[in-house]
Amino acid sequence: MQKEVADIKETQSSIISSQRHPSNQVLGLQNRHTKFHTRLQHAPLEIIVQIFAWIHVRTVLRYRRLSTKINQCLLTGDFARLNVQTADFQEELDGEFPALPDLYLLQSLYIDGNRFTGPIPTVFGDVGNMLYLTASRNRFSVIPATISELENLEELNISNNSFACEIPPEIWTLTELYQLDMSNCELSGSLAGVGNLRQLIHLDASNNQFSGELPSCEIYDLLDLGGLHLIGNQFSGGELLYSAESNLQLMCVDPEFRPETWPKDCLCRRQHEAIGDSQESDTET
């Protein structure tokens, strides 16, 4: 009997305690020494900037009407630079891509799948900050010599553009590149100089009009190169590529440049689409 009474009292105490707990929380919220931001416009400016910086650059200014403070924040140069620190313009835009001289914090630019024409963009506020530039599946026609100013660029993808010109030697000065894709670009000339890109991990120059000797010795010097795609060009000489003399894990070259001893699991089985096919699909869409 005494045990049952003790259990009842324990249960009552538990109920009373749980009832008092919300009251204690309310009292805590009434502490005048603690500040709570119940409205966005009352939040510190640094928080507002970080929240709105995640909204796309094309839509963020719609929120200017929320308050005077937010309007002033969204119109500052500091917010604009933060908002486009990683710009993404994959929305079927056309015309020449504009210069961006005021974007000093820009590190990445993704403009794949548009209809931009003219030269590949190379004018940014601080070209030394640019690390990633992907401009595939556009209508660019010029690779300007100023591309050499992007000296810290790590990834460059200009595939599926109709350049129809010789590859500029400035490409071989981008010694920080670890990924270079210039497939399906109607580029001509020689690949001599590729050995300068000592950090290169992936190289795709398939379906172009590169000619002359295949720079096998330079390719062997690229110790980190794991993927090589050179099929669909017009090379007319050069040494065969032997698996024992390279670290290649995946290779796609015309049969006359590789011996039959290459391991089959290292041969690329991906279909390398020609630029004409790519353009036709773009026109249909």
C-alpha positions in Angstrom: 0.0 0.0 0.0 2.8 2.4 0.9 4.5 1.6 -2.4 1.4 2.5 -4.3 1.0 5.8 -2.5 4.7 6.6 -3.2 4.2 5.9 -6.9 1.1 8.2 -7.0 3.0 11.0 -5.4 5.9 10.6 -7.8 3.4 10.7 -10.7 1.8 13.9 -9.3 5.2 15.5 -8.9 6.1 14.6 -12.5 2.8 16.2 -13.8 3.3 19.3 -11.8 6.9 19.6 -13.0 5.9 19.2 -16.6 3.2 21.9 -16.2 5.7 24.3 -14.7 8.3 23.7 -17.5 6.4 25.8 -20.2 6.0 28.6 -17.6 9.8 28.6 -17.0 10.3 28.9 -20.8 7.9 31.8 -21.0 9.7 33.5 -18.1 13.0 33.0 -19.9 11.7 34.6 -23.0 10.6 37.7 -21.0 14.2 38.3 -19.9 14.8 41.9 -20.9 18.5 41.3 -21.1 18.1 38.8 -24.0 17.4 40.2 -27.5 15.3 38.3 -30.0 14.8 39.3 -33.7 11.2 38.6 -34.4 11.2 40.6 -37.7 13.7 40.2 -40.5 14.2 43.9 -40.9 15.3 44.0 -37.2 18.1 41.5 -37.8 21.7 42.7 -38.0 22.8 43.7 -41.5 25.4 40.9 -41.7 22.6 38.3 -41.3 20.4 39.9 -43.9 23.3 39.9 -46.4 24.0 36.2 -45.9 20.4 35.3 -46.2 19.7 37.1 -49.5 23.1 36.3 -51.0 21.7 32.7 -51.6 18.9 34.0 -53.9 19.6 34.1 -57.6 21.0 37.3 -59.0 18.2 37.6 -61.5 15.5 37.5 -58.8 17.0 38.9 -55.6 16.0 42.5 -56.2 12.4 41.6 -56.1 12.7 41.6 -52.3 13.7 45.3 -52.1 10.1 46.2 -51.1 10.2 44.2 -47.9 11.7 47.1 -46.0 13.8 50.2 -46.3 16.7 48.5 -44.6 16.6 45.5 -46.9 16.3 47.7 -50.0 19.5 49.6 -48.9 21.3 46.4 -48.3 20.5 44.8 -51.7 21.7 47.9 -53.5 25.2 48.0 -52.0 28.2 47.0 -54.0 29.4 44.7 -51.3 26.1 42.7 -51.5 26.3 42.5 -55.3 29.8 41.1 -55.3 28.9 38.5 -52.7 25.7 37.6 -54.6 27.6 36.7 -57.7 30.7 35.2 -56.1 29.6 32.0 -57.9 27.6 33.0 -60.9 25.3 30.6 -62.8 23.7 31.8 -66.0 22.4 28.6 -67.6 19.2 30.1 -69.0 19.5 30.2 -72.8 21.0 33.7 -72.9 22.5 35.1 -76.1 24.7 37.9 -77.5 28.3 38.6 -76.4 29.0 37.9 -72.8 29.6 41.2 -71.0 32.8 42.2 -69.2 32.6 41.9 -65.4 35.3 44.4 -64.2 33.7 45.1 -60.9 33.4 41.5 -59.7 36.5 41.2 -57.6 35.4 38.1 -55.7 34.3 36.0 -58.6 35.9 32.5 -58.5 33.5 30.4 -60.6 31.6 31.1 -63.8 29.2 28.6 -65.3 27.6 29.6 -68.5 27.0 26.3 -70.2 24.1 25.7 -72.6 23.5 29.2 -73.7 23.9 31.0 -77.1 26.7 33.4 -76.3 28.8 34.6 -79.2 32.1 36.4 -79.7 35.1 35.8 -77.4 35.3 33.6 -74.3 34.9 35.9 -71.3 38.2 36.8 -69.7 37.6 40.3 -68.2 36.9 40.1 -64.4 37.6 42.3 -61.5 40.5 40.2 -60.3 41.5 37.6 -62.8 43.7 35.9 -60.3 40.7 34.8 -58.3 39.1 32.9 -61.2 39.4 29.2 -60.6 36.6 27.6 -62.7 35.3 28.6 -66.1 32.9 26.4 -67.9 31.4 27.8 -71.2 30.5 24.6 -73.1 27.6 24.3 -75.6 27.5 28.0 -76.7 28.4 29.8 -79.9 31.7 31.4 -78.9 34.1 31.9 -81.8 37.2 33.4 -80.3 39.6 32.3 -77.6 41.3 35.7 -76.8 45.0 35.9 -75.9 43.9 37.5 -72.6 43.0 34.0 -71.4 46.6 33.7 -70.2 45.7 36.2 -67.5 43.6 33.6 -65.8 46.8 32.2 -64.3 45.2 30.4 -61.4 42.5 28.7 -63.4 42.0 25.1 -62.4 39.2 24.0 -64.6 38.4 25.1 -68.2 35.6 23.7 -70.3 35.0 25.4 -73.6 33.7 22.2 -75.4 31.1 22.3 -78.1 31.8 25.8 -79.5 32.6 26.6 -83.1 35.9 28.4 -82.9 37.2 27.2 -86.3 40.7 28.6 -85.6 44.1 27.5 -84.4 44.5 26.8 -80.7 46.1 29.9 -79.2 49.5 29.2 -77.5 48.3 31.1 -74.4 46.3 28.0 -73.4 49.6 26.3 -72.6 50.5 29.0 -70.1 47.6 28.0 -67.7 49.8 25.8 -65.6 47.4 25.4 -62.7 44.8 23.6 -64.9 43.9 20.1 -63.7 40.9 19.7 -66.1 40.8 20.9 -69.7 37.9 20.1 -72.1 38.0 21.6 -75.6 36.3 18.8 -77.5 34.1 19.5 -80.5 35.5 22.9 -81.1 36.8 22.8 -84.7 40.2 23.8 -83.4 43.3 23.2 -85.5 47.0 23.5 -85.0 49.3 21.4 -82.9 49.1 20.1 -79.3 52.8 20.9 -78.8 53.0 22.7 -75.5 50.5 20.5 -73.6 53.5 19.2 -71.5 53.5 22.6 -69.7 50.3 21.7 -67.9 51.9 19.5 -65.3 48.9 19.5 -63.0 46.6 18.1 -65.6 44.4 15.2 -64.6 41.9 15.2 -67.4 42.3 16.3 -71.1 39.6 16.0 -73.7 40.5 17.4 -77.2 38.5 14.9 -79.2 36.7 15.8 -82.5 38.8 18.7 -83.6 41.3 19.2 -86.5 44.5 19.0 -84.6 47.4 17.9 -86.8 51.1 17.2 -86.8 52.8 14.7 -84.5 51.0 13.4 -81.5 53.1 14.8 -78.6 53.6 11.5 -76.9 56.7 12.5 -75.0 54.9 15.5 -73.5 51.9 13.3 -72.6 54.3 10.9 -70.7 55.5 13.9 -68.7 52.1 14.6 -67.3 52.4 12.3 -64.4 49.0 13.0 -62.9 47.1 12.6 -66.2 44.5 9.9 -65.8 42.0 10.6 -68.6 43.0 11.4 -72.2 40.6 11.8 -75.1 42.1 12.6 -78.5 40.0 10.6 -81.0 38.7 12.3 -84.1 41.7 14.5 -85.0 44.2 14.5 -87.9 47.5 13.6 -86.3 50.0 12.3 -88.8 52.9 11.0 -86.8 54.4 10.6 -83.4 55.2 7.7 -81.1 52.6 5.2 -80.0 51.2 5.6 -76.5 52.2 2.6 -74.3 50.4 1.9 -71.1 53.6 0.9 -69.3 55.1 4.4 -69.8 52.1 6.4 -68.5 49.7 6.6 -65.6 46.6 6.8 -67.9 43.6 5.0 -66.5 41.3 5.9 -69.4 42.3 6.7 -73.0 40.5 7.4 -76.2 42.8 7.9 -79.3 42.6 6.7 -82.9 43.8 3.0 -83.1 47.0 3.8 -85.0 48.4 5.6 -82.0 48.0 2.8 -79.5 49.3 -0.7 -79.6 47.0 -3.7 -79.2 48.6 -4.4 -75.8 46.6 -1.6 -74.1 44.4 -3.1 -71.4 40.8 -3.1 -72.6 39.4 -1.8 -69.3 41.5 1.4 -69.9 40.0 2.1 -73.3 37.2 4.7 -73.4 33.8 3.4 -74.4 32.0 6.7 -74.3 30.5 8.0 -77.6 32.3 11.2 -78.6 29.6 13.2 -80.3 30.7 15.4 -83.3 30.1 19.1 -83.1 27.7 19.0 -86.0 25.4 16.6 -84.2 25.6 18.8 -81.1 24.6 21.9 -83.0 21.6 20.1 -84.6 20.3 19.1 -81.2 20.7 22.7 -80.0 18.7 23.9 -82.9 15.9 21.4 -82.3 15.6 22.6 -78.7 
